[in-house]
């Protein structure tokens, strides 16, 4: 199974986002979202591609509203 097919499968689910070309993140494990990075609950940081911060924040907010 290729990374592209795994990516497609995961991104079809509401809890996954792709903030950068090499990363897929489960939003259930996000601690904070800054201007250029996501910090996970395990304190790892994931970069956000230039120009995607607004989209990522909007999707995360929508996800949080659905989970509440």
N, CA, C and O atoms as CSV, one atom per row, in Angstrom:
chain,resi,resn,atom,element,x,y,z
A,1,UNK,N,N,0.846,-1.170,0.000
A,1,UNK,CA,C,0.000,0.000,0.000
A,1,UNK,C,C,0.897,1.240,0.000
A,1,UNK,O,O,1.818,1.335,0.810
A,2,UNK,N,N,0.639,2.167,-0.882
A,2,UNK,CA,C,1.473,3.362,-0.994
A,2,UNK,C,C,1.060,4.424,0.020
A,2,UNK,O,O,-0.040,4.380,0.572
A,3,UNK,N,N,1.953,5.370,0.255
A,3,UNK,CA,C,1.650,6.476,1.167
A,3,UNK,C,C,0.444,7.251,0.656
A,3,UNK,O,O,-0.394,7.688,1.444
A,4,UNK,N,N,0.352,7.423,-0.657
A,4,UNK,CA,C,-0.774,8.159,-1.240
A,4,UNK,C,C,-2.103,7.473,-0.952
A,4,UNK,O,O,-3.085,8.146,-0.638
A,5,UNK,N,N,-2.152,6.158,-1.053
A,5,UNK,CA,C,-3.415,5.459,-0.799
A,5,UNK,C,C,-3.765,5.464,0.689
A,5,UNK,O,O,-4.936,5.569,1.052
A,6,UNK,N,N,-2.760,5.351,1.542
A,6,UNK,CA,C,-3.002,5.445,2.985
A,6,UNK,C,C,-3.498,6.847,3.326
A,6,UNK,O,O,-4.442,7.008,4.100
A,7,UNK,N,N,-2.863,7.849,2.750
A,7,UNK,CA,C,-3.268,9.235,2.972
A,7,UNK,C,C,-4.717,9.443,2.565
A,7,UNK,O,O,-5.500,10.025,3.316
A,8,UNK,N,N,-5.068,8.980,1.402
A,8,UNK,CA,C,-6.436,9.126,0.898
A,8,UNK,C,C,-7.444,8.462,1.841
A,8,UNK,O,O,-8.496,9.032,2.130
A,9,UNK,N,N,-7.124,7.277,2.310
A,9,UNK,CA,C,-8.008,6.549,3.219
A,9,UNK,C,C,-8.182,7.295,4.540
A,9,UNK,O,O,-9.301,7.436,5.033
A,10,UNK,N,N,-7.082,7.768,5.108
A,10,UNK,CA,C,-7.155,8.467,6.392
A,10,UNK,C,C,-7.848,9.822,6.280
A,10,UNK,O,O,-8.642,10.189,7.146
A,11,UNK,N,N,-7.549,10.561,5.220
A,11,UNK,CA,C,-8.131,11.892,5.071
A,11,UNK,C,C,-9.629,11.846,4.793
A,11,UNK,O,O,-10.316,12.858,4.931
A,12,UNK,N,N,-10.135,10.691,4.406
A,12,UNK,CA,C,-11.579,10.530,4.218
A,12,UNK,C,C,-12.303,10.542,5.564
A,12,UNK,O,O,-13.512,10.768,5.623
A,13,UNK,N,N,-11.568,10.302,6.625
A,13,UNK,CA,C,-12.136,10.325,7.983
A,13,UNK,C,C,-12.016,11.745,8.540
A,13,UNK,O,O,-11.018,12.427,8.304
A,14,UNK,N,N,-13.019,12.179,9.269
A,14,UNK,CA,C,-13.083,13.561,9.754
A,14,UNK,C,C,-11.986,13.933,10.744
A,14,UNK,O,O,-11.690,15.118,10.902
A,15,UNK,N,N,-11.379,12.968,11.409
A,15,UNK,CA,C,-10.422,13.304,12.470
A,15,UNK,C,C,-8.982,13.476,11.980
A,15,UNK,O,O,-8.104,13.793,12.782
A,16,UNK,N,N,-8.717,13.278,10.691
A,16,UNK,CA,C,-7.353,13.403,10.180
A,16,UNK,C,C,-7.197,14.623,9.282
A,16,UNK,O,O,-8.089,14.959,8.503
A,17,UNK,N,N,-6.045,15.278,9.409
A,17,UNK,CA,C,-5.692,16.406,8.551
A,17,UNK,C,C,-4.273,16.202,8.034
A,17,UNK,O,O,-3.499,15.421,8.586
A,18,UNK,N,N,-3.955,16.915,6.972
A,18,UNK,CA,C,-2.612,16.856,6.389
A,18,UNK,C,C,-2.052,18.280,6.377
A,18,UNK,O,O,-2.246,19.019,5.412
A,19,UNK,N,N,-1.355,18.663,7.455
A,19,UNK,CA,C,-0.853,20.029,7.558
A,19,UNK,C,C,0.365,20.312,6.679
A,19,UNK,O,O,0.677,21.466,6.386
A,20,UNK,N,N,1.036,19.264,6.271
A,20,UNK,CA,C,2.256,19.391,5.467
A,20,UNK,C,C,2.349,18.151,4.602
A,20,UNK,O,O,1.749,17.129,4.935
A,21,UNK,N,N,3.070,18.208,3.521
A,21,UNK,CA,C,3.070,17.095,2.564
A,21,UNK,C,C,3.546,15.761,3.138
A,21,UNK,O,O,3.203,14.709,2.599
A,22,UNK,N,N,4.316,15.782,4.202
A,22,UNK,CA,C,4.866,14.542,4.760
A,22,UNK,C,C,4.203,14.099,6.059
A,22,UNK,O,O,4.677,13.163,6.703
A,23,UNK,N,N,3.120,14.753,6.454
A,23,UNK,CA,C,2.508,14.461,7.751
A,23,UNK,C,C,1.000,14.295,7.640
A,23,UNK,O,O,0.331,15.002,6.887
A,24,UNK,N,N,0.485,13.345,8.407
A,24,UNK,CA,C,-0.949,13.182,8.617
A,24,UNK,C,C,-1.137,13.201,10.128
A,24,UNK,O,O,-0.426,12.504,10.853
A,25,UNK,N,N,-2.091,13.994,10.605
A,25,UNK,CA,C,-2.271,14.174,12.042
A,25,UNK,C,C,-3.696,13.802,12.446
A,25,UNK,O,O,-4.666,14.208,11.806
A,26,UNK,N,N,-3.800,13.028,13.512
A,26,UNK,CA,C,-5.091,12.730,14.119
A,26,UNK,C,C,-5.410,13.899,15.052
A,26,UNK,O,O,-4.694,14.133,16.026
A,27,UNK,N,N,-6.482,14.630,14.753
A,27,UNK,CA,C,-6.797,15.837,15.515
A,27,UNK,C,C,-7.130,15.562,16.976
A,27,UNK,O,O,-7.118,16.487,17.788
A,28,UNK,N,N,-7.421,14.335,17.325
A,28,UNK,CA,C,-7.694,14.005,18.726
A,28,UNK,C,C,-6.450,14.194,19.605
A,28,UNK,O,O,-6.564,14.297,20.826
A,29,UNK,N,N,-5.281,14.238,18.995
A,29,UNK,CA,C,-4.029,14.331,19.748
A,29,UNK,C,C,-3.366,15.701,19.652
A,29,UNK,O,O,-2.222,15.862,20.076
A,30,UNK,N,N,-4.064,16.684,19.102
A,30,UNK,CA,C,-3.511,18.034,19.009
A,30,UNK,C,C,-3.648,18.733,20.353
A,30,UNK,O,O,-4.704,18.691,20.984
A,31,UNK,N,N,-2.567,19.378,20.782
A,31,UNK,CA,C,-2.591,20.192,21.995
A,31,UNK,C,C,-2.819,21.649,21.619
A,31,UNK,O,O,-3.752,22.277,22.119
A,32,UNK,N,N,-1.970,22.198,20.733
A,32,UNK,CA,C,-2.120,23.585,20.288
A,32,UNK,C,C,-1.773,23.706,18.808
A,32,UNK,O,O,-1.059,22.878,18.243
A,33,UNK,N,N,-2.302,24.759,18.205
A,33,UNK,CA,C,-1.962,25.087,16.819
A,33,UNK,C,C,-1.437,26.510,16.813
A,33,UNK,O,O,-2.137,27.443,17.204
A,34,UNK,N,N,-0.193,26.670,16.364
A,34,UNK,CA,C,0.416,27.986,16.254
A,34,UNK,C,C,0.345,28.476,14.821
A,34,UNK,O,O,-0.394,27.922,14.007
A,35,UNK,N,N,1.111,29.514,14.507
A,35,UNK,CA,C,1.093,30.072,13.158
A,35,UNK,C,C,1.776,29.191,12.124
A,35,UNK,O,O,1.445,29.256,10.940
A,36,UNK,N,N,2.716,28.374,12.553
A,36,UNK,CA,C,3.427,27.544,11.573
A,36,UNK,C,C,3.683,26.125,12.059
A,36,UNK,O,O,4.447,25.384,11.440
A,37,UNK,N,N,3.043,25.738,13.175
A,37,UNK,CA,C,3.247,24.372,13.658
A,37,UNK,C,C,2.103,23.905,14.547
A,37,UNK,O,O,1.378,24.704,15.140
A,38,UNK,N,N,1.969,22.600,14.619
A,38,UNK,CA,C,1.011,21.949,15.504
A,38,UNK,C,C,1.823,21.278,16.600
A,38,UNK,O,O,2.821,20.615,16.319
A,39,UNK,N,N,1.401,21.448,17.845
A,39,UNK,CA,C,2.031,20.738,18.954
A,39,UNK,C,C,1.069,19.652,19.405
A,39,UNK,O,O,-0.093,19.917,19.715
A,40,UNK,N,N,1.572,18.430,19.437
A,40,UNK,CA,C,0.757,17.301,19.862
A,40,UNK,C,C,0.819,17.144,21.372
A,40,UNK,O,O,1.679,17.733,22.027
A,41,UNK,N,N,-0.088,16.353,21.924
A,41,UNK,CA,C,-0.127,16.128,23.369
A,41,UNK,C,C,1.155,15.484,23.882
A,41,UNK,O,O,1.489,15.621,25.059
A,42,UNK,N,N,1.875,14.786,23.013
A,42,UNK,CA,C,3.140,14.159,23.418
A,42,UNK,C,C,4.321,15.109,23.224
A,42,UNK,O,O,5.480,14.703,23.309
A,43,UNK,N,N,4.004,16.394,22.959
A,43,UNK,CA,C,4.973,17.485,22.815
A,43,UNK,C,C,5.797,17.428,21.537
A,43,UNK,O,O,6.775,18.164,21.411
A,44,UNK,N,N,5.438,16.590,20.601
A,44,UNK,CA,C,6.065,16.617,19.281
A,44,UNK,C,C,5.469,17.782,18.501
A,44,UNK,O,O,4.315,18.156,18.713
A,45,UNK,N,N,6.261,18.351,17.599
A,45,UNK,CA,C,5.739,19.429,16.765
A,45,UNK,C,C,5.715,18.993,15.307
A,45,UNK,O,O,6.600,18.281,14.834
A,46,UNK,N,N,4.684,19.438,14.612
A,46,UNK,CA,C,4.477,19.124,13.204
A,46,UNK,C,C,4.402,20.454,12.463
A,46,UNK,O,O,3.649,21.335,12.877
A,47,UNK,N,N,5.154,20.626,11.388
A,47,UNK,CA,C,5.077,21.888,10.654
A,47,UNK,C,C,3.757,22.012,9.893
A,47,UNK,O,O,3.151,21.017,9.497
A,48,UNK,N,N,3.333,23.254,9.703
A,48,UNK,CA,C,2.175,23.543,8.862
A,48,UNK,C,C,2.707,24.221,7.607
A,48,UNK,O,O,3.465,25.188,7.686
A,49,UNK,N,N,2.305,23.708,6.456
A,49,UNK,CA,C,2.758,24.277,5.186
A,49,UNK,C,C,2.325,25.740,5.085
A,49,UNK,O,O,1.277,26.138,5.593
A,50,UNK,N,N,3.155,26.514,4.422
A,50,UNK,CA,C,2.879,27.929,4.247
A,50,UNK,C,C,1.509,28.118,3.590
A,50,UNK,O,O,1.206,27.491,2.575
A,51,UNK,N,N,0.699,28.976,4.173
A,51,UNK,CA,C,-0.617,29.266,3.622
A,51,UNK,C,C,-1.722,28.320,4.060
A,51,UNK,O,O,-2.875,28.517,3.676
A,52,UNK,N,N,-1.408,27.290,4.860
A,52,UNK,CA,C,-2.429,26.328,5.284
A,52,UNK,C,C,-2.890,26.526,6.726
A,52,UNK,O,O,-3.785,25.813,7.180
A,53,UNK,N,N,-2.309,27.466,7.448
A,53,UNK,CA,C,-2.633,27.632,8.868
A,53,UNK,C,C,-4.113,27.923,9.081
A,53,UNK,O,O,-4.743,27.311,9.943
A,54,UNK,N,N,-4.669,28.835,8.319
A,54,UNK,CA,C,-6.086,29.183,8.485
A,54,UNK,C,C,-6.978,27.967,8.251
A,54,UNK,O,O,-7.876,27.692,9.047
A,55,UNK,N,N,-6.737,27.244,7.170
A,55,UNK,CA,C,-7.520,26.044,6.860
A,55,UNK,C,C,-7.426,25.016,7.988
A,55,UNK,O,O,-8.434,24.438,8.394
A,56,UNK,N,N,-6.217,24.794,8.488
A,56,UNK,CA,C,-6.008,23.818,9.561
A,56,UNK,C,C,-6.765,24.241,10.817
A,56,UNK,O,O,-7.430,23.419,11.446
A,57,UNK,N,N,-6.669,25.518,11.183
A,57,UNK,CA,C,-7.365,26.006,12.376
A,57,UNK,C,C,-8.879,25.884,12.224
A,57,UNK,O,O,-9.564,25.511,13.176
A,58,UNK,N,N,-9.409,26.192,11.043
A,58,UNK,CA,C,-10.847,26.085,10.803
A,58,UNK,C,C,-11.318,24.636,10.883
A,58,UNK,O,O,-12.356,24.353,11.480
A,59,UNK,N,N,-10.566,23.724,10.288
A,59,UNK,CA,C,-10.941,22.305,10.343
A,59,UNK,C,C,-10.865,21.774,11.767
A,59,UNK,O,O,-11.708,20.979,12.182
A,60,UNK,N,N,-9.860,22.211,12.515
A,60,UNK,CA,C,-9.724,21.763,13.903
A,60,UNK,C,C,-10.880,22.288,14.754
A,60,UNK,O,O,-11.429,21.551,15.572
A,61,UNK,N,N,-11.249,23.545,14.568
A,61,UNK,CA,C,-12.371,24.114,15.312
A,61,UNK,C,C,-13.662,23.359,14.989
A,61,UNK,O,O,-14.432,23.035,15.893
A,62,UNK,N,N,-13.902,23.078,13.710
A,62,UNK,CA,C,-15.091,22.320,13.309
A,62,UNK,C,C,-15.071,20.927,13.932
A,62,UNK,O,O,-16.102,20.434,14.389
A,63,UNK,N,N,-13.913,20.301,13.949
A,63,UNK,CA,C,-13.776,18.977,14.556
A,63,UNK,C,C,-14.097,19.033,16.048
A,63,UNK,O,O,-14.809,18.174,16.566
A,64,UNK,N,N,-13.572,20.041,16.734
A,64,UNK,CA,C,-13.824,20.190,18.168
A,64,UNK,C,C,-15.315,20.390,18.448
A,64,UNK,O,O,-15.842,19.855,19.423
A,65,UNK,N,N,-15.984,21.148,17.602
A,65,UNK,CA,C,-17.420,21.388,17.779
A,65,UNK,C,C,-18.212,20.092,17.596
A,65,UNK,O,O,-19.183,19.855,18.313
A,66,UNK,N,N,-17.808,19.262,16.651
A,66,UNK,CA,C,-18.487,17.988,16.413
A,66,UNK,C,C,-18.257,17.011,17.560
A,66,UNK,O,O,-19.144,16.229,17.902
A,67,UNK,N,N,-17.068,17.056,18.154
A,67,UNK,CA,C,-16.718,16.130,19.230
A,67,UNK,C,C,-17.373,16.502,20.560
A,67,UNK,O,O,-17.518,15.656,21.442
A,68,UNK,N,N,-17.766,17.764,20.700
A,68,UNK,CA,C,-18.331,18.245,21.980
A,68,UNK,C,C,-19.728,17.728,22.225
A,68,UNK,O,O,-20.331,18.042,23.251
